Amino acid sequence: MSVVLTSAQNRFLRGQAHGLKALMQVGGKGITPSLLAELDQILERHELVKVKVGAEDREARDAMIAELAGQTGAALVQRVGHTATLYRPGKEKPSIVLPRA
């Protein structure tokens, strides 16, 4: 189940993510089950995560980013170059309070 964000919530999350550094990097091995498990844990802890994707062409990057978001149930907040920002609220106690829709 993927998260659906309004434009105001998306804008708010982009502002929150501005100062963040990438916590994960997808390399030459691509998307593996262990990478997805690690990303799932990071999203649960941090909720808002930047991921660097090392694919060479744009179509491959877009496909990898879409797969990461789809497999983890996260929303794609933004994509700039090789870096994608993903958001998924915590299951037990969300720490980021989104503005109303």
C-alpha positions in Angstrom: 0.0 0.0 0.0 1.6 3.2 -1.2 1.3 6.6 0.6 -0.5 9.3 -1.4 0.5 12.9 -0.7 -1.1 16.1 -1.5 0.9 18.9 -3.2 1.1 20.8 0.2 2.4 17.7 2.0 4.9 17.0 -0.8 6.2 20.6 -0.6 6.5 20.3 3.2 8.4 17.1 2.9 10.8 18.5 0.3 11.6 21.3 2.7 12.2 18.8 5.5 14.5 16.7 3.3 16.6 19.7 2.0 19.3 19.3 4.6 19.4 15.5 4.7 22.2 13.4 3.4 21.6 10.1 1.4 21.4 7.2 3.9 21.5 4.5 1.2 23.1 3.9 -2.1 21.9 1.4 -4.8 25.0 0.1 -6.6 25.9 -2.3 -9.4 24.1 -5.3 -7.9 20.8 -3.4 -8.2 17.8 -3.9 -5.9 18.2 -7.1 -3.8 16.0 -8.5 -1.1 18.5 -7.5 1.6 18.6 -3.9 0.2 14.8 -3.7 0.4 14.9 -5.1 4.0 17.5 -2.5 5.0 15.5 0.3 3.3 12.3 -0.9 5.1 14.1 -0.6 8.5 15.5 2.8 7.6 12.1 4.1 6.6 10.6 2.8 9.8 13.2 4.7 11.9 13.5 7.9 9.9 10.3 8.1 7.7 12.0 10.5 5.3 15.0 9.1 3.5 17.3 10.1 0.6 18.6 7.2 -1.6 21.3 7.5 -4.3 20.7 5.3 -7.3 23.8 4.5 -9.4 22.2 3.5 -12.7 23.7 5.2 -15.7 20.7 6.1 -17.9 17.6 7.9 -16.8 15.1 5.1 -17.7 17.0 2.6 -15.5 17.1 5.1 -12.6 13.4 5.9 -12.9 12.6 2.1 -13.0 14.8 1.4 -9.9 13.3 4.4 -8.0 9.8 3.2 -8.8 10.6 -0.3 -7.7 12.1 0.9 -4.4 9.0 3.0 -3.7 6.6 0.3 -4.7 8.3 -2.5 -2.8 8.5 -0.5 0.4 5.1 1.2 0.2 6.8 4.6 0.3 5.9 7.8 -1.6 8.4 9.4 -3.9 8.7 13.0 -2.6 11.2 14.2 -5.2 14.0 13.0 -7.5 17.0 15.2 -8.3 19.6 13.6 -10.5 20.7 10.3 -9.0 19.1 11.0 -5.6 15.5 10.1 -4.7 13.6 11.2 -1.5 11.2 8.6 -0.2 8.6 9.0 2.6 6.6 6.5 4.6 5.1 7.2 8.0 6.1 5.0 10.9 3.7 2.2 11.7 3.7 2.7 15.5 4.4 6.3 16.2 5.0 8.6 13.3 7.4 11.4 14.1 6.8 13.7 11.1 3.4 15.5 11.3 2.2 16.3 7.8 0.1 19.4 7.1 -3.6 18.8 6.5 -4.7 18.0 3.0 
